[in-house]
Amino acid sequence: MSPVSDTVFRALESFRIETPSWGYADTGTRFGKFHQPAAAIDLNDKLADAAHVHRLTACCPTVATHVLWDFAPGTEASVVAAKAAELGIKIGSINPNLFQDQLYKLGSVGSPFETARDQALAHILDCIEIGKATESRAVSLWFADGTNYPGQDSIRARKQRFEAALKEAHARLSPEQILLVEYKPFEPAFYQTDLADWGMSFLTAKKAGPQAKVLVDTGHHYLSQNIEQIVAWLLDEEMLGGFHFNDRKYADDDLTLGSIDPYQIFRIFHEIHSYAADHGGKYPEIEYMIDQSHNLKPKIEAMIQTVCTAQELYAKAALVDHAALQQAQRKGNIVDAESCLKKAFNTDVTEAIAEWRKSKGLDADPLAAHRASGYAEKAAAERSKRRQELGIATEHSYA
C-alpha cells in the first residue's frame, strides 16, 4: 500500500459524519418548497433513508433528529432508538425546536416574557431526557432569539436570561451528554441575535458548565470570515464541540458541502489534523454533522454527495506533511508552507478511497450504487401512494 493510500485508509477508518433527519424530508425556503416523490413523510422513512446512506458509505452511523418534527406527542424515545437499531444506525444529536411556536415571537430563553422562557427551558430539558433515552451524546441548541429594532429589548438582560437557562439545562445532563451551543450573526433577527458569533457562544457555554461546547455551522458567518481560524481557537481552548456542515455563496444558504468552496472545508479539517499531530495523534471529540436544505437536488443523492465530499476532504487534509509545514513555518518560508497545504489538497485520492470502500465490501461509487439499487424509485412509488391515502398535498412534483 502506498503512503497516500495508507494515510487515507487511517483517516477514513476514524471519520464519522451524522446525517440530519430533516435532510430527507420535503423542506423549502421562505417562499415555498418543491416536493419530491421519494422524500420522507415520517420518521420511519427518515430512519430508513439514513440507514440506506450509511450502508452505502459506512460513514454515517447516526442520524440527527429534530424534536417536534420527529417526535410526535406520545412518541416513546426508546421505541425510536430501537427502530433505528433494527436498521443498523443510532439516534444522534437531539435538536430542540425553539423558534416555531407562536409564543417565541420575541424569543425563547431570551424572551422578555417569562411564559416563553419557561416553555423553552422545559422543552430543552425534555430533549435532554430524550437524549438519555436514546443514548445520544449531543443536545444541539440553535436559537432564533434576537431583536429587530434598537431599543426593542435590553441586550444585557437577554444575555443574562440565556446564561441562566443554559446553566439549568447543563445541570440536567448525564455525565455522557454534552450541550452544543450554536451561533448565527443574523436571521431571523436583523438588529442583533443573542448568540451572534463564536465568542458569544464560547462565553455562554463556559458559564453553563464543562459539558457545554461551541457548535460551528459553516453557513453561519459573514462573507470572507476565516472559519478555520475560529476552529483553531476553539480547538486550543478545548471548546470545539461540533460542526453543522454545508456551503454557501451569500449567507446561510445550506448548499451541498464543498459545492462553492471545498478548499475552506479542507482548511478546517487541516486544523483538526494539525491539532492531533501536536497532541501525539490524539483527536478531540467532535460531532461532525450535516445541516443542509436539499430543495432542488434529490434528497438521498445530495446526502451521499455530501458524505463522499466530506470523506474526500478529510482524507486530503490528513495528507498534509506536518513536519515539513512546521519547518517552513519556523523559517518563515511562506511559499513552502502554503505549498504543503496545496499539495495535499491537489492530491487525487479517488482510487485510495475506492480501495477503502472495497475493503469494507462497499461499492467504489456510492452514488452509482444508490442509483442502481432502485431504492429511490421504490420509495417514490410507495410514498406517493401513501401521500394520496393520507391526503397530503404535493403540488408539483419532480423526480
C-alpha positions as CSV (number, residue, x, y, z in Angstrom):
1,M,0.0,0.0,0.0
2,S,1.3,3.4,-0.9
3,P,1.9,6.1,1.8
4,V,-1.0,8.1,0.4
5,S,-3.4,5.1,0.5
6,D,-2.2,4.2,4.0
7,T,-2.9,7.7,5.2
8,V,-6.3,7.8,3.5
9,F,-7.3,4.4,5.0
10,R,-6.4,5.5,8.5
11,A,-8.2,8.8,8.1
12,L,-11.4,7.1,6.8
13,E,-11.4,4.5,9.5
14,S,-12.0,7.1,12.2
15,F,-14.1,9.6,10.3
16,R,-17.9,9.6,11.0
17,I,-20.4,12.2,10.0
18,E,-24.1,12.5,11.0
19,T,-26.9,12.9,8.6
20,P,-29.9,15.0,9.6
21,S,-33.5,13.6,9.6
22,W,-34.8,16.8,8.1
23,G,-32.5,16.5,5.1
24,Y,-34.5,13.5,3.9
25,A,-37.9,15.2,4.0
26,D,-39.5,17.9,1.9
27,T,-38.1,21.2,3.1
28,G,-38.2,24.6,1.4
29,T,-37.3,28.3,1.6
30,R,-39.4,31.2,3.0
31,F,-41.0,31.3,-0.4
32,G,-42.2,27.7,-0.7
33,K,-41.0,24.2,-1.4
34,F,-40.7,21.9,-4.3
35,H,-41.9,18.4,-3.4
36,Q,-40.1,15.2,-4.3
37,P,-42.0,11.9,-4.6
38,A,-39.2,10.0,-2.8
39,A,-39.0,12.5,0.1
40,A,-39.5,11.0,3.6
41,I,-43.0,11.5,5.0
42,D,-42.4,10.5,8.6
43,L,-39.6,9.5,11.0
44,N,-39.7,5.9,9.9
45,D,-39.0,7.0,6.3
46,K,-36.2,9.2,7.5
47,L,-34.5,6.5,9.5
48,A,-34.8,4.1,6.5
49,D,-33.2,6.7,4.2
50,A,-30.4,7.4,6.7
51,A,-29.7,3.7,7.1
52,H,-29.6,3.3,3.3
53,V,-27.0,6.1,3.1
54,H,-24.9,4.5,5.9
55,R,-25.0,1.1,4.2
56,L,-23.6,2.7,1.0
57,T,-20.9,4.8,2.7
58,A,-20.0,3.1,6.1
59,C,-19.5,6.7,7.3
60,C,-22.7,7.9,9.0
61,P,-24.0,5.5,11.7
62,T,-26.1,8.2,13.4
63,V,-29.0,10.4,12.4
64,A,-29.8,13.8,14.0
65,T,-33.4,14.3,15.0
66,H,-35.4,17.5,15.4
67,V,-37.8,17.3,18.3
68,L,-41.4,18.4,17.3
69,W,-40.7,17.4,13.7
70,D,-39.6,13.9,14.5
71,F,-41.0,13.0,18.0
72,A,-44.8,13.4,17.8
73,P,-46.7,13.7,21.1
74,G,-46.8,10.3,22.7
75,T,-43.7,9.0,20.8
76,E,-41.6,6.8,23.0
77,A,-37.9,7.8,22.5
78,S,-36.8,4.3,23.4
79,V,-39.0,2.8,20.7
80,V,-37.5,5.2,18.1
81,A,-34.0,4.2,19.3
82,A,-34.9,0.5,18.9
83,K,-36.3,1.1,15.4
84,A,-33.0,2.8,14.4
85,A,-31.0,-0.1,15.8
86,E,-33.0,-2.5,13.7
87,L,-31.9,-0.6,10.7
88,G,-28.2,-0.6,11.7
89,I,-28.0,3.0,12.9
90,K,-28.4,5.1,16.1
91,I,-30.1,8.3,17.0
92,G,-27.5,11.1,17.1
93,S,-27.9,14.7,18.2
94,I,-31.2,15.8,19.7
95,N,-32.2,19.2,18.3
96,P,-34.9,21.2,20.2
97,N,-37.3,23.4,18.3
98,L,-37.0,26.8,19.9
99,F,-38.3,29.0,17.1
100,Q,-41.6,27.6,15.6
101,D,-44.1,28.2,18.4
102,Q,-46.1,31.4,18.3
103,L,-45.0,32.1,21.9
104,Y,-41.4,32.5,20.6
105,K,-42.3,35.6,18.6
106,L,-39.9,37.7,20.7
107,G,-37.6,34.9,21.6
108,S,-37.3,31.7,23.5
109,V,-35.0,31.6,26.5
110,G,-34.1,35.2,25.8
111,S,-37.7,36.4,25.6
112,P,-38.9,39.3,27.8
113,F,-41.9,37.0,28.6
114,E,-41.5,34.5,31.4
115,T,-44.1,32.2,29.9
116,A,-42.0,31.9,26.7
117,R,-38.8,31.4,28.7
118,D,-40.3,28.7,30.9
119,Q,-41.7,26.8,27.9
120,A,-38.4,26.9,26.1
121,L,-36.4,25.7,29.0
122,A,-38.9,22.9,29.7
123,H,-38.6,21.8,26.1
124,I,-34.8,21.8,26.3
125,L,-35.0,19.7,29.5
126,D,-37.4,17.3,27.7
127,C,-34.9,17.0,24.9
128,I,-32.1,16.2,27.4
129,E,-34.3,13.3,28.7
130,I,-35.0,12.1,25.1
131,G,-31.2,12.1,24.6
132,K,-30.8,9.9,27.7
133,A,-33.5,7.5,26.5
134,T,-31.9,7.2,23.0
135,E,-28.4,7.1,24.4
136,S,-27.5,10.2,22.4
137,R,-24.4,12.2,23.2
138,A,-25.3,15.7,22.0
139,V,-28.1,18.1,22.6
140,S,-27.7,20.7,19.9
141,L,-29.0,24.2,20.6
142,W,-29.8,26.8,17.9
143,F,-31.7,29.9,18.9
144,A,-33.5,32.3,16.6
145,D,-33.6,34.7,19.5
146,G,-32.7,38.3,18.9
147,T,-34.3,41.7,18.2
148,N,-35.1,43.6,15.0
149,Y,-35.1,47.2,16.3
150,P,-32.8,49.3,18.5
151,G,-34.4,49.6,22.0
152,Q,-36.7,46.6,21.4
153,D,-35.3,44.8,24.5
154,S,-32.3,45.0,26.8
155,I,-29.3,43.2,25.2
156,R,-27.7,42.6,28.6
157,A,-30.9,41.3,30.1
158,R,-31.3,38.8,27.2
159,K,-27.7,37.7,27.7
160,Q,-28.4,37.0,31.4
161,R,-31.5,35.1,30.6
162,F,-29.5,32.9,28.2
163,E,-26.9,32.2,30.9
164,A,-29.5,31.3,33.5
165,A,-31.3,28.9,31.1
166,L,-28.2,27.1,29.9
167,K,-26.9,26.7,33.4
168,E,-30.1,25.0,34.4
169,A,-30.0,22.8,31.3
170,H,-26.4,21.8,31.9
171,A,-27.3,20.7,35.4
172,R,-29.7,18.1,34.0
173,L,-27.1,16.5,31.7
174,S,-26.0,12.9,32.3
175,P,-22.2,12.5,32.5
176,E,-22.1,11.3,28.9
177,Q,-24.1,14.1,27.4
178,I,-22.9,17.5,26.0
179,L,-24.6,20.7,25.1
180,L,-23.7,22.2,21.8
181,V,-24.3,25.9,21.6
182,E,-24.6,27.2,18.1
183,Y,-24.4,30.9,16.9
184,K,-25.6,32.9,14.0
185,P,-24.9,36.6,13.1
186,F,-28.3,37.3,11.6
187,E,-31.7,35.8,10.5
188,P,-34.4,35.8,11.6
189,A,-33.3,38.7,13.9
190,F,-31.7,41.5,12.0
191,Y,-30.7,44.1,14.6
192,Q,-28.9,41.7,17.0
193,T,-29.0,38.0,17.5
194,D,-28.5,36.9,21.1
195,L,-25.7,34.5,20.2
196,A,-24.2,36.2,17.2
197,D,-20.7,34.8,16.9
198,W,-18.4,32.1,18.3
199,G,-17.2,34.3,21.1
200,M,-20.7,34.8,22.5
201,S,-21.3,31.0,22.2
202,F,-17.9,30.4,23.9
203,L,-18.7,32.6,26.9
204,T,-22.2,31.3,27.2
205,A,-21.1,27.7,27.1
206,K,-18.2,28.3,29.6
207,K,-20.7,29.8,32.0
208,A,-23.1,26.9,31.5
209,G,-20.6,24.3,32.6
210,P,-17.8,22.0,31.4
211,Q,-20.1,19.8,29.3
212,A,-21.1,22.7,27.1
213,K,-19.2,23.3,23.9
214,V,-19.4,25.5,20.8
215,L,-21.0,24.3,17.6
216,V,-19.7,25.8,14.3
217,D,-22.2,25.9,11.4
218,T,-20.1,26.7,8.3
219,G,-23.0,28.7,6.9
220,H,-23.4,31.0,9.9
221,H,-20.7,33.6,9.2
222,Y,-20.3,36.9,7.4
223,L,-18.7,36.8,4.0
224,S,-15.0,36.2,3.9
225,Q,-14.8,35.3,7.6
226,N,-11.9,33.0,8.4
227,I,-13.7,29.9,9.8
228,E,-10.6,27.8,10.2
229,Q,-9.2,30.5,12.5
230,I,-12.3,30.2,14.7
231,V,-11.8,26.4,14.6
232,A,-8.2,26.7,15.6
233,W,-9.0,29.0,18.6
234,L,-11.8,26.7,19.8
235,L,-9.5,23.7,19.5
236,D,-6.8,25.4,21.5
237,E,-9.4,26.3,24.2
238,E,-10.8,22.8,24.1
239,M,-14.2,24.3,23.4
240,L,-15.0,22.9,19.9
241,G,-17.9,20.5,20.3
242,G,-19.2,20.0,16.8
243,F,-20.0,21.2,13.3
244,H,-23.0,21.7,11.1
245,F,-21.6,21.3,7.6
246,N,-22.9,22.9,4.5
247,D,-21.7,25.5,2.0
248,R,-22.9,28.9,0.9
249,K,-22.5,31.7,-1.6
250,Y,-24.1,34.6,0.2
251,A,-25.4,33.7,3.7
252,D,-27.0,30.7,5.4
253,D,-27.7,29.1,2.0
254,D,-27.4,25.5,3.3
255,L,-25.9,24.3,0.0
256,T,-24.2,21.0,-0.6
257,L,-20.9,20.7,1.2
258,G,-17.9,21.7,-1.0
259,S,-20.1,22.9,-3.8
260,I,-18.8,26.5,-3.6
261,D,-15.5,26.4,-1.6
262,P,-14.1,22.9,-1.0
263,Y,-10.7,24.4,0.0
264,Q,-12.3,26.1,3.0
265,I,-13.6,22.7,4.3
266,F,-10.2,21.2,3.6
267,R,-8.5,24.0,5.7
268,I,-11.0,23.4,8.5
269,F,-10.1,19.7,8.6
270,H,-6.4,20.6,8.4
271,E,-6.7,22.5,11.6
272,I,-8.1,19.4,13.3
273,H,-5.5,17.1,11.9
274,S,-2.8,19.6,12.9
275,Y,-4.1,19.7,16.4
276,A,-4.0,15.9,16.6
277,A,-0.4,15.9,15.2
278,D,0.6,18.3,18.0
279,H,-1.1,16.1,20.6
280,G,0.5,12.7,19.9
281,G,-2.1,11.7,17.4
282,K,-5.0,12.2,19.8
283,Y,-8.0,13.7,18.2
284,P,-10.6,15.8,20.1
285,E,-14.1,14.5,20.4
286,I,-16.0,16.4,17.8
287,E,-19.5,15.9,16.5
288,Y,-19.4,16.1,12.7
289,M,-22.9,16.7,11.4
290,I,-24.6,17.7,8.1
291,D,-27.2,20.5,8.1
292,Q,-28.3,21.2,4.6
293,S,-31.6,22.0,2.8
294,H,-31.9,19.9,-0.4
295,N,-34.6,21.9,-2.0
296,L,-33.7,21.0,-5.6
297,K,-31.4,18.0,-5.6
298,P,-32.8,14.6,-4.9
299,K,-32.6,14.1,-1.1
300,I,-30.6,10.9,-0.9
301,E,-28.3,11.7,-3.8
302,A,-27.5,15.1,-2.2
303,M,-26.8,13.4,1.1
304,I,-24.5,10.8,-0.5
305,Q,-22.7,13.5,-2.4
306,T,-22.1,15.4,0.8
307,V,-20.9,12.4,2.8
308,C,-18.5,11.5,0.0
309,T,-17.2,15.0,-0.3
310,A,-16.6,15.1,3.5
311,Q,-14.7,11.9,3.3
312,E,-12.6,13.1,0.4
313,L,-11.7,16.5,2.0
314,Y,-11.0,14.9,5.4
315,A,-8.7,12.4,3.8
316,K,-6.9,15.0,1.7
317,A,-6.3,17.2,4.9
318,A,-4.7,14.1,6.5
319,L,-2.1,14.1,3.8
320,V,-0.5,17.4,4.9
321,D,3.1,16.9,5.8
322,H,3.1,18.5,9.3
323,A,6.9,18.1,9.8
324,A,7.6,19.9,6.5
325,L,4.9,22.5,7.3
326,Q,6.3,23.3,10.7
327,Q,9.9,23.5,9.4
328,A,8.7,26.0,6.7
329,Q,6.8,28.0,9.3
330,R,9.8,28.2,11.6
331,K,12.0,29.5,8.8
332,G,9.3,32.0,7.8
333,N,9.2,30.3,4.3
334,I,5.7,31.3,3.3
335,V,5.7,29.8,-0.2
336,D,6.8,26.3,1.0
337,A,4.4,26.4,4.0
338,E,1.4,27.2,1.7
339,S,2.6,24.6,-0.8
340,C,2.3,21.9,1.9
341,L,-1.4,22.6,2.1
342,K,-1.9,23.0,-1.7
343,K,0.0,19.7,-2.4
344,A,-2.3,17.8,-0.1
345,F,-5.4,19.5,-1.4
346,N,-4.5,18.8,-5.0
347,T,-3.7,15.1,-4.4
348,D,-6.2,12.8,-6.2
349,V,-7.4,10.4,-3.5
350,T,-10.2,8.9,-5.7
351,E,-8.6,5.5,-6.1
352,A,-7.4,5.3,-2.4
353,I,-11.0,6.0,-1.2
354,A,-12.4,3.5,-3.7
355,E,-10.0,0.8,-2.4
356,W,-11.0,1.6,1.2
357,R,-14.7,1.2,0.2
358,K,-13.9,-2.1,-1.4
359,S,-12.1,-3.3,1.7
360,K,-15.4,-2.7,3.5
361,G,-17.4,-4.6,1.0
362,L,-18.9,-1.4,-0.4
363,D,-19.3,-0.3,-4.0
364,A,-16.4,2.1,-5.0
365,D,-19.0,4.7,-6.1
366,P,-21.8,5.1,-3.5
367,L,-23.9,7.4,-5.7
368,A,-23.8,4.9,-8.6
369,A,-24.7,2.1,-6.2
370,H,-27.7,4.1,-5.0
371,R,-28.9,4.8,-8.5
372,A,-28.5,1.1,-9.4
373,S,-30.3,-0.1,-6.3
374,G,-33.8,1.2,-7.3
375,Y,-34.2,2.5,-3.7
376,A,-35.4,5.9,-4.8
377,E,-37.9,4.6,-7.3
378,K,-39.3,2.1,-4.8
379,A,-39.6,4.8,-2.1
380,A,-41.2,7.3,-4.6
381,A,-43.9,4.8,-5.6
382,E,-44.7,3.7,-2.0
383,R,-44.6,7.2,-0.6
384,S,-46.6,8.8,-3.4
385,K,-49.4,6.2,-2.7
386,R,-49.2,6.9,1.0
387,R,-49.5,10.6,0.5
388,Q,-52.6,10.1,-1.5
389,E,-54.1,7.9,1.2
390,L,-53.2,10.4,3.9
391,G,-54.5,13.3,1.8
392,I,-51.1,15.1,1.7
393,A,-51.0,17.7,-1.0
394,T,-47.8,17.6,-3.1
395,E,-48.5,20.4,-5.6
396,H,-46.0,20.0,-8.4
397,S,-43.6,17.0,-8.0
398,Y,-40.3,16.4,-9.7
399,A,-38.4,13.1,-9.9
